[in-house]
Amino acid sequence: MAGILDTLQFVLNVAEMALEFRQYRYRRRCVVEEEARILLEQHGTSAHDVAQQVARLARQRRDRKSRVFWHAVSREIARRSALSP
């Protein structure tokens, strides 16, 4: 009986972690989209270049979190630019 309860508890823990990870990804996605929107408003067509420059600086500083974030922002800007006429 204890084995079944342990298995169920393990499954519940995995499900909770999956939900937390999904919520984290959603919040991160919202921040990336907001930053892309702000850069597009402030810099227009050069917004993609600005985001890539910031990502490049982060890479030079060996700041992985910032590099990944700004790379995601530059991808979002490129996606939005490709969609707009």
Secondary structure, 3 states (H helix, E strand, C coil): CHHHHHHHHHHHHHHHHHHHHHHHHHHHHHHHHHHHHHHHHHHHHHHHHHHHHHHHHHHHCCCHHHHHHHHHHHHHHHHHHHHCC
